[in-house]
Amino acid sequence: MEVKNKISITQKVKQGQGPVYFLGIGGIGMSALARYFISMNRKVSGYDRVSTPLTKKLEAEGINIHYIDDVNLLDPLAELVVYTPAVPADHQELNFYKNNDYLLLKRSDVLEAITNDAFTIAVAGTHGKTTTSTLIAHILRHSGVGCNAFLGGISANYETNFWKSSNCTCVVEADEYDRSFLKLFPDVAIITAMDADHLDIYGTEKNMQDAFVSFTGNIKENGLLIYKYNLHRDTELAAKNKWTYAATDTNADCFAKNIKIQNGAYVFDAIVKDKIIEGLTLHMGGRHNVENAIAAVAVAMQVGIDEDKIRAAFSNFKGVKRRFEYIVKPSEGKTGVVMIDDYAHHPEELRALIMGAKELFPGKKCTIVFQPHLYSRTRDLAAGFAEVLSLADEVLLLPIYPARELPIPGVTSKTILEKMTHQHVSLIEKGTLKEWIRNNDLQVFIMSGAGDIDTLIEPIKKIVEEK
């Protein structure tokens, strides 16, 4: 995009006053932008394929949303139309706006326009970025420094994925899907992981990693890159200033030590470039979240936040919805069942989730319900899913959630099951899951996936509490 056009688009995004219309408004990244425009006192409306708890919240906040692709329902007065690449090319509303020369921008273009003159902290990675970015934004907000946050999950502290501040600092989740993060030019960038994913977009793992390498080339001249120790192709990552981090590896620049488990929380000391912050308490399960927390501490130290304020922010942090979220804790259920909900939809995320639960609740039977997300991801990573799901004691596989995809012949949840050597694995329909739970003993019960499995959380929670 030419510089002149970029300036024009930035002005229309940040200084415009007319209506904004969203195609795919229920997406987690899209909804954060919708809330941004609401905060700027602009009229916002939109389309999405299905009604969800998130779209219902947006409607309660004053946004008109419909769920039928119908040009008679769109906003013909829209000054700006924002769309997600997941909207199909034959979408009638999308083509109406295209054919009638509306200002039509991808979500990534809008985020670029909002952040290009701000001090930007961008968190990238195939997993871990939502927890890390939310914790960073929370530390900035809780400490009084302030930030504008555009998150890929709902903060449990604030029940939202967006907030604004008079401080010209933005914390953003840098999404690798569709190469969106290449539109960002951060002052501080974090890379949490570069495991193979989105191969429907990239084709190969190398192509995906190439995009991450390119992303590091966008870091501003005197900016800082903070990346996971021993990351793939770390010698190719750009940026003059680089720090590494890890959960406990003392070879990294930043790491945790003296980790203790207390009442389902982690208590630890953080080492950041030879400085130490003692006694941090993280009320989230999973040792992988200790690692995410170390990256957040490194950012907080880099921007000059006092260590007492960092410690206080940690103690107050309630986590992220659907990231190792406790739905039922032992003290809440009469049977002592622990129920955990997590967005995990990649083999490495599932590995961290299952191992984290086993570490926190040793000796207890671990049952996981997993809803695969996308036919292409299931096809490409079936062996990995089979391996890590076998770490659980019992596995229930729901049908694949297709999201934006059409079925791929021969690819179903059975594709994963056939690669498992696990004896306690079953295929199950959503409609029969509640009955299965009523009739089976549970100790540690995990629900995971990035589809619509979250719609089952509340009714299943009631069954677990009644057992």
C-alpha positions in Angstrom: 0.0 0.0 0.0 1.4 3.4 -0.9 2.4 5.8 1.9 -0.2 8.4 0.7 -2.9 5.8 0.8 -1.8 4.6 4.2 -2.1 8.2 5.6 -5.6 8.5 4.0 -6.8 5.2 5.5 -5.3 6.1 8.9 -7.3 9.3 8.9 -10.5 7.6 7.9 -10.0 4.9 10.6 -9.0 7.1 13.5 -10.7 10.4 12.6 -13.8 9.3 10.7 -17.2 9.8 12.3 -19.4 7.7 10.0 -20.9 4.2 10.5 -18.6 1.2 10.6 -19.8 -2.2 9.4 -18.2 -5.5 10.2 -18.4 -8.8 8.2 -17.6 -11.5 10.7 -18.1 -9.3 13.7 -18.3 -12.3 16.1 -14.6 -13.2 15.6 -12.5 -12.4 18.7 -10.2 -10.0 16.9 -13.0 -8.4 15.0 -15.1 -7.9 18.1 -12.2 -6.0 19.8 -12.1 -3.6 16.8 -15.9 -3.2 16.9 -15.5 -2.2 20.6 -12.8 0.2 19.6 -15.1 2.1 17.2 -17.9 2.1 19.8 -15.5 3.7 22.2 -14.9 6.4 19.5 -18.7 7.1 19.4 -19.2 5.7 16.0 -22.2 3.7 14.9 -21.3 0.0 14.6 -23.3 -2.9 13.1 -22.4 -6.2 11.4 -23.0 -9.7 10.2 -21.9 -13.0 11.5 -22.8 -16.6 10.6 -24.1 -17.7 14.0 -25.2 -16.1 17.3 -22.7 -16.7 20.2 -22.3 -15.5 23.7 -19.8 -13.0 22.4 -22.2 -11.6 19.7 -25.0 -11.4 22.3 -22.7 -9.3 24.5 -21.9 -7.0 21.5 -25.7 -6.6 20.9 -26.1 -5.7 24.6 -23.5 -3.1 24.1 -25.6 -1.4 21.4 -24.3 -3.1 18.2 -27.0 -4.3 15.7 -26.0 -7.8 14.4 -27.8 -10.1 12.0 -27.0 -13.7 11.0 -28.3 -14.0 7.5 -26.2 -13.0 4.4 -28.7 -10.5 3.0 -27.8 -7.2 1.3 -31.1 -5.8 2.5 -29.8 -6.0 6.1 -26.4 -4.4 5.7 -25.6 -0.7 6.4 -25.7 1.2 3.0 -24.3 4.3 4.8 -21.2 2.6 6.1 -18.1 4.9 5.9 -15.9 1.9 6.6 -16.4 -1.8 6.1 -14.1 -4.2 8.0 -14.0 -7.9 7.0 -12.2 -11.0 8.1 -10.4 -13.3 5.5 -12.6 -16.1 6.8 -15.6 -14.6 5.0 -16.1 -16.6 1.8 -15.5 -15.0 -1.6 -19.1 -15.5 -2.7 -20.6 -13.7 0.3 -23.3 -11.4 -1.0 -22.8 -8.6 1.4 -19.0 -8.6 0.8 -19.5 -8.4 -2.9 -22.1 -5.6 -2.6 -19.5 -3.5 -0.8 -16.8 -4.5 -3.3 -18.9 -3.7 -6.3 -20.1 -0.3 -5.0 -16.6 1.0 -4.1 -16.9 1.2 -0.3 -13.8 1.6 1.8 -13.3 -2.1 2.5 -10.4 -3.1 4.8 -9.2 -6.3 6.4 -9.0 -6.5 10.1 -5.2 -6.3 9.9 -5.3 -3.1 7.9 -7.5 -1.4 10.5 -5.2 -2.6 13.3 -2.2 -1.2 11.4 -3.9 2.2 11.1 -4.7 2.3 14.8 -1.2 1.3 16.0 1.1 2.9 13.5 1.8 6.1 15.5 1.6 4.4 19.0 4.1 2.6 21.1 3.1 -0.9 20.2 3.7 -4.1 22.1 2.9 -7.0 19.8 2.7 -10.6 20.9 3.0 -13.3 18.2 3.2 -17.1 18.3 1.2 -20.2 17.3 0.2 -20.5 21.0 0.6 -18.6 24.2 0.0 -15.2 22.7 -3.5 -14.6 24.2 -2.5 -15.3 27.8 0.8 -13.3 27.3 -0.8 -10.3 25.7 -3.6 -10.2 28.2 -1.3 -10.4 31.2 0.9 -7.6 29.7 -2.1 -5.4 29.2 -3.4 -6.2 32.7 0.0 -5.2 34.2 0.0 -1.9 32.4 -3.6 -1.2 33.4 -3.4 -2.3 37.0 -0.1 -0.4 37.5 -1.7 2.8 36.3 0.5 3.1 33.3 -2.4 2.3 31.0 -2.7 1.0 27.5 -5.1 0.4 24.6 -5.6 -3.4 24.5 -6.7 -5.5 21.4 -6.8 -9.1 22.7 -7.5 -12.5 21.3 -9.4 -13.6 24.4 -11.7 -12.3 27.1 -9.9 -11.0 30.1 -11.5 -12.5 33.3 -10.6 -9.3 35.2 -12.5 -7.0 32.9 -14.8 -9.3 30.9 -13.7 -7.8 27.6 -11.1 -8.2 24.9 -10.6 -4.4 24.4 -10.0 -1.4 26.5 -8.7 2.1 25.8 -6.5 4.6 27.5 -5.2 8.1 27.1 -1.7 6.6 27.1 -0.6 6.2 23.5 0.5 2.6 24.1 -1.1 -0.4 22.3 -0.9 -4.1 23.3 -2.0 -6.2 20.4 -2.2 -9.9 19.7 -0.2 -10.3 16.4 -2.1 -13.0 14.5 -0.2 -15.1 12.0 -3.3 -16.3 10.2 -3.4 -14.9 6.7 0.0 -13.2 7.5 -2.0 -10.5 9.3 0.9 -9.7 11.7 3.1 -8.4 8.9 1.0 -5.2 9.0 2.3 -4.4 12.5 5.5 -2.4 13.3 6.1 -2.9 17.0 8.4 -1.3 19.5 8.4 -4.5 21.5 7.7 -7.8 19.9 7.3 -11.2 21.6 7.3 -14.6 19.8 6.1 -17.4 22.0 6.2 -20.4 19.5 6.5 -21.2 15.8 5.1 -24.7 15.7 3.4 -25.8 12.4 -0.1 -24.4 12.0 -2.3 -22.7 9.4 -0.9 -24.9 6.7 -4.0 -24.3 4.7 -2.6 -20.7 4.4 1.1 -21.4 4.3 1.4 -24.8 2.7 4.6 -25.8 4.6 6.0 -25.2 8.1 9.0 -23.4 6.5 6.7 -20.9 4.8 5.0 -20.2 8.1 8.3 -19.7 9.9 9.4 -17.4 7.0 6.5 -15.2 7.9 7.6 -15.0 11.6 11.2 -14.1 10.5 9.7 -11.4 8.3 7.6 -10.1 11.3 10.8 -9.6 13.3 12.0 -7.4 10.4 9.2 -5.0 11.2 10.4 -4.2 14.7 11.3 -0.5 15.0 14.9 0.6 14.8 15.6 0.7 18.6 12.9 -1.8 19.4 13.2 -5.1 21.4 12.5 -8.7 20.5 11.7 -11.1 23.3 11.5 -14.7 22.1 11.3 -18.2 23.6 14.7 -19.7 24.2 15.7 -22.3 21.5 13.0 -21.1 19.1 13.2 -22.6 15.6 15.5 -20.5 13.3 16.3 -18.1 16.1 19.6 -17.0 14.4 17.5 -15.6 11.5 15.3 -13.4 13.7 15.9 -9.7 13.1 16.1 -6.8 15.7 19.2 -5.2 17.2 18.1 -5.9 20.8 17.0 -9.4 21.7 16.1 -11.2 24.9 15.3 -14.9 25.3 12.9 -16.3 27.9 12.0 -19.7 29.2 10.0 -21.3 32.0 13.0 -22.6 34.0 16.0 -22.8 31.6 18.8 -20.7 33.2 20.5 -20.3 29.8 17.7 -17.9 28.8 17.9 -14.2 29.6 14.6 -14.4 31.5 13.3 -17.4 33.5 11.5 -18.5 36.6 13.0 -20.2 39.7 11.8 -21.5 43.1 8.5 -22.5 41.6 5.9 -23.8 44.1 2.3 -24.9 43.7 -0.1 -23.5 46.2 -3.9 -24.1 46.0 -3.8 -24.5 42.2 -1.6 -21.4 41.7 2.1 -21.0 41.0 4.4 -19.0 43.2 7.8 -18.2 41.8 10.6 -15.7 41.4 11.3 -14.1 38.0 14.8 -13.4 36.7 15.0 -10.8 34.0 18.5 -9.9 32.7 20.0 -10.6 36.1 17.4 -8.6 38.0 15.0 -10.6 40.3 11.4 -10.1 41.3 10.5 -12.4 44.1 7.2 -13.9 45.2 5.1 -13.6 42.0 1.7 -15.5 42.3 0.0 -16.7 39.1 -3.6 -17.9 39.6 -3.5 -19.9 36.4 -2.9 -23.6 35.9 -0.2 -25.0 33.6 3.5 -24.6 33.8 3.3 -23.2 30.2 1.6 -20.2 31.7 4.6 -19.6 34.0 6.6 -19.3 30.8 4.0 -16.9 29.3 4.2 -14.9 32.6 8.0 -14.6 32.3 7.6 -13.0 28.9 5.1 -10.6 30.4 7.4 -9.7 33.3 10.2 -9.0 30.8 8.0 -6.5 28.9 6.9 -4.8 32.2 10.5 -4.5 33.2 11.5 -3.1 29.8 8.9 -0.4 30.0 9.9 0.6 33.5 7.1 -0.6 35.7 8.0 -0.8 39.4 8.5 -4.4 40.7 6.0 -3.9 43.6 3.4 -2.9 41.0 4.2 -5.9 38.8 3.8 -8.2 41.9 0.5 -6.6 42.8 -0.8 -6.9 39.2 0.1 -10.6 39.2 -1.8 -11.3 42.4 -4.8 -9.6 41.0 -4.7 -11.3 37.6 -7.7 -13.7 37.1 -6.6 -15.1 33.8 -8.3 -15.4 30.4 -11.6 -17.0 29.6 -11.0 -20.4 28.0 -7.3 -20.4 28.9 -6.9 -23.1 31.6 -10.0 -21.6 33.1 -11.3 -23.3 36.2 -15.1 -23.9 35.7 -15.4 -26.1 38.9 -12.7 -26.2 41.6 -12.5 -29.0 44.1 -14.0 -26.8 46.9 -17.0 -25.8 44.7 -18.1 -29.3 43.8 -19.4 -31.9 46.3 -17.5 -34.7 44.6 -14.2 -32.8 44.4 -14.3 -32.8 40.6 -12.1 -30.3 38.9 -13.5 -29.0 35.6 -11.2 -27.0 33.3 -12.1 -25.3 30.0 -9.4 -24.4 27.4 -9.2 -23.1 23.9 -6.4 -25.5 23.0 -6.7 -26.6 19.4 -3.1 -27.5 18.4 -1.2 -30.5 19.6 1.4 -28.5 21.6 -1.4 -26.5 23.3 -3.1 -29.8 24.3 0.2 -31.2 25.5 0.7 -28.2 27.8 -2.9 -28.3 28.9 -2.9 -32.0 29.8 0.6 -32.0 31.5 -0.4 -28.9 33.4 -3.5 -30.5 34.8 -1.6 -33.6 35.7 1.1 -31.6 37.5 -1.5 -29.6 39.5 -3.6 -32.6 40.4 -1.3 -35.7 40.5 -2.9 -39.1 40.9 -6.3 -38.0 39.7 -7.9 -39.5 36.6 -7.7 -37.0 33.7 -10.6 -37.1 31.2 -10.5 -34.8 28.2 -13.2 -33.9 25.7 -11.7 -32.5 22.5 -13.4 -30.8 19.6 -11.0 -30.7 16.6 -11.0 -27.4 14.8 -10.8 -27.4 10.9 -10.6 -30.3 8.6 -7.3 -29.1 7.2 -5.7 -28.9 10.7 -7.0 -32.3 11.6 -5.6 -33.8 8.4 -2.2 -32.1 8.7 -1.7 -32.7 12.5 -3.6 -35.9 13.1 -0.5 -37.8 14.3 0.4 -35.0 16.7 -3.2 -34.9 18.1 -3.1 -38.7 18.6 0.2 -38.6 20.5 -0.7 -35.8 22.9 -4.3 -36.9 23.6 -2.9 -40.2 24.7 -1.4 -38.4 27.7 -4.9 -38.2 29.2 -6.4 -41.2 30.9 -9.7 -41.0 28.9 -10.4 -39.2 25.7 -13.7 -38.2 24.1 -13.6 -36.9 20.5 -16.4 -34.7 19.2 -17.0 -34.2 15.5 -14.7 -31.7 13.7 -15.9 -28.0 13.9 -15.6 -26.8 10.3 -15.5 -23.0 10.9 -14.7 -21.5 7.5 -14.0 -24.9 5.7 -16.0 -27.3 3.6 -15.5 -31.0 4.5 -12.4 -32.9 3.2 -13.3 -36.4 2.0 -12.0 -39.0 4.5 -11.1 -36.5 7.2 -13.1 -36.9 10.4 -12.4 -37.1 14.1 -11.9 -40.9 13.5 -8.7 -39.9 11.6 -7.2 -39.0 15.0 -8.8 -42.0 16.8 -7.2 -44.5 14.2 -3.7 -43.2 15.1 -4.1 -43.6 18.8 -2.9 -46.6 20.7 -4.9 -45.4 23.7 -7.5 -47.9 24.9 -9.9 -45.4 26.5 -10.9 -43.2 23.5 -14.4 -42.8 22.1 -16.1 -40.8 19.4 -19.1 -38.9 20.8 -21.8 -36.5 19.6 -22.4 -33.2 21.4 -26.0 -34.3 22.0 -25.0 -37.3 24.0 -22.1 -35.8 26.0 -24.2 -34.6 28.9 -25.7 -38.1 29.4 -22.1 -39.6 29.3 -21.1 -37.2 32.0 -24.1 -38.2 34.2 -23.2 -41.8 33.9 -19.4 -41.8 34.4 -17.0 -40.9 37.3 -15.0 -37.8 36.9 -11.9 -36.4 38.7 -10.1 -34.0 36.5 -12.4 -33.1 33.6 -11.2 -31.0 30.7 -13.1 -29.5 27.7 -11.0 -28.2 24.9 -11.2 -26.8 21.4 -11.6 -23.6 19.4 -15.1 -24.3 17.9 -18.5 -24.1 19.6 -17.7 -26.5 22.5 -17.9 -23.5 24.8 -21.7 -23.5 24.4 -21.7 -26.7 26.4 -19.8 -25.3 29.4 -22.7 -24.0 31.5 -25.0 -27.0 31.1 -22.2 -29.4 31.8 -21.0 -27.4 34.8 -24.5 -27.8 36.3 -24.3 -31.6 35.9 -20.8 -31.8 37.4 -21.9 -29.7 40.4 -25.1 -31.9 40.9 -23.3 -35.3 40.7 
